[in-house]
Amino acid sequence: MNTFGKLFTLTTYGESHGVAVGGIIDGMPAGIEVDEAFLQAEMARRKPGQSAITTDRKEEDHVELLSGIFEGKTTGTPIGFEVRNNNQHSQDYENIRNLYRPSHADFTYTQKYGLRDHRGGGRSSARETLSRVVGGAFAKMALRTQGIQVQAFTSQVGNLVLPGFYSDYDLAEAERNAVRCPDPTLAAQMEQLIKEVKAEGDTIGGVVTCVIKNVPVGLGEPCFDKLHAALGQAMLSINACKGFDYGLGFADCGRRGSEMIDTFVREGNKITTLSNHSGGIQGGISNGQDIYFRCAFKPVATLLQEVETVTLDGEATTLKARGRHDPCVLPRAVPVVEAMAAMVVLDFLLMNNARL
């Protein structure tokens, strides 16, 4: 299953240490102005080597657009694209050819397919997510025409948690620091923590929060394609994502209903709610309020420490990983979360027979 979406679809291909990673976008509305500078800026947010707290791998991640665009606008036909891999260090992975890395996809891929690409994880590598960012960039270009905005940010690293609610912050601040947290003081503490963890050869996880603004009422297809279900599936398909909740979610599920209901009121010519505990979705359908959700990301499984494991034959051994790895995925996961959210919303807009 290498294709995502129903009407707006993204099919991805490629491996971490192969020739290239790319994809085909289908269902993109015609006549949308293609902002290539924006596309490349989105790629720069995800690319490796962008700061001292990300992997040292250096890739420009230049996107070559192959089809589906004429005179600067989308034609409505499939958009093919490709990003060449230029900075692989495949030799760094030779020591894991005949063993399984703990908490990686090595064992499961081998059991399912009978073989695996040990170089950087092959298809299971998070490098595949660059194709998602391309798809998300095109989705964002289409959503712009409807005034819909998607903004994600780092809200937790380790035990450092952004206090309060997203509306308490200027979310634009998130793009002004390496961690992508909208609180500059907390961002500096998060960055220091990641550096300390990296120096120990360890890794750390946390949470990315995403807010989608100006979504119209009515997106969602009950019973089995509820909007929050589609967002959850999209987020949990991202490498290292281990959990999803929306609205007040897990943190407040122990409270009473009298504290949590969103009371309806009339404002001018429309009906709205006094609060947004539901996270912009009720009955699986958007209600016009901000949609907000959180994604939990585990610590990266590759440790630059000696760990115990087994060989392909099951013999006990030890592994000291080599290569270039993220000590924390959160800063680079932010644009991936946005991309997946943008593609979901555009897909559901098209299901509602919207003409962009």
Buried (B, 14 or more C-beta within 10 A) or exposed (E): EEEBBBBBBBBBBBBBBBEBBBBBBBBBBEEBEBBEEBBBEBBEBBBBBBEEBBBEBEBBBEBEBEEBBEEEEBBBEBBBBBBBBEEBBEEBBEBBEEBBBBBBBBBEBBEEEEEBBBBBBBBBBBBBBBBBBBBBBBBBBBBBEBEBBBBBBBBBBBEBEBEEEBEEBEBEBBEEBBBBBBBEEBBBBBBEBBBEBBEEBBBBBBBBBBBBBEBBBBBBBEEEBBBBBBBBBBBBEBBBBEBBBBBBBEEEEEEEEEEBEBEEEEEEEEEBBEEBBBBBBBEBBBBBBBBBBBBBBBBBBBBBEEBEBBEEEEEEEEBEBBBBBBBBBBBBBBBBBBBBBBBBBBBBBBBEEBEB
